[in-house]
């Protein structure tokens, strides 16, 4: 869905690019950067580990090191680790928790059951 939003933004930006001078074409780099961000930010979970990917790195944590999940001011979940640190889980929202429950092998409770 995020790529659809980037596509609509690109169409709107094309009106500015086509109406302005040639150097306005550089503005089309903005949707390219937005698409890269959409592709990069993600959370990958399996039965043993959860990996949070950001724009420039990734953090892999075993499920045994995670004490719980919380939802704060951001839309994404935050994993509380047993050592007291927190790990944002990109693209994990309250509505995607059943998918995380299935991927984790039941380690994350399904709030809809």
N, C-alpha and C positions, 0 to 999 in steps of 0.2 A: 504494500500500500504506500509505503514511503516513496518508492520509485515513481508511482503515479503522481504524487504531489510534486516531485522534482520535474516530471514531464510537463505538468501544467505550468509550473514556474518558468520552465524553458520557453514554452509557447508565449507566455506573457512577456518574457524578456526579449523574444524575437521582434516584437513590435517596436521596442526601443532600439534594438540593434539595427533593424532595417531602416528606421527613420533617421538615424543619426549618422555621424561620420564613420569612416571605416574602422577607426580604432575602437569603436564601441563593440566590435566583435570580440574583444578581449573579455567582455562581460559574460560571454558564454562559458568561460572557465569556472564561473560560480556554480552552475548546475553540475559540472563535471566533479568539482570538489564535493558538492553535496552528495552525489551518488557514491563517491569513494567512502564518505563517512557512513552512509547507509550500509554499504557492503561490509565495512570493517567492524562496526559496533555490533556485537552479538554475544550471546551466552550459549556455550555448547556443553551439554550435560550427558553423562552416561551413568552406568551403575556405580562406578568407582569414584569419578572425579567430576568437578564442574570447572569450566574454563570461561573466564570473562575476558573478551577481546575488546580492546580500546583502539583508538586510532593508531597509536604507536607501539603497542605492546599487548601482552597477554599474561594472565595470572591463572595458574591451575592449582586447585585446592582439592584434596580428598574430602569426600562427604563427611568422614569422621571428624574433620577439623571444623565443621560448621555447626554452630550451636543453634541457630535459628534464622528465620527470615523476617524482615520487617519492611513496611512501606512507609516512607516519610513524605516529605514535600514533593519529591520527584515522582514521576510515574513509574520508575523502575524499582525493582526490589533491591534490597541491600541485605547481604548475608553477614550475620554476626559470627565471627570466628571465635574459637575457644580462647585464643590469646587476647581477646578484647578488641582486635582490629575489625574493621568492616570492609567488605568488598562489594562495590556496586555490581549488579548483574544486569548489563544492558539488554534491553528488549524483553525482560521478564516483567510482566505486569500481572495484576491480580487475575485477569481473565485468562492468562496463559499458564497459571499454576497447575491445572490438570495435566498439561503437557510435561511440565517439569516433574510432576509426581510420577508419571509413567516412565520418563527417562531415568529418574533416580532410583527406580525399583521400589518405590513406596517410602523412601526416606523423607520426602517432603510430603506432609499431609495434604490431601485434596480438600479444600474448603467447601466444595460443592456437594460433598457426600455426607 
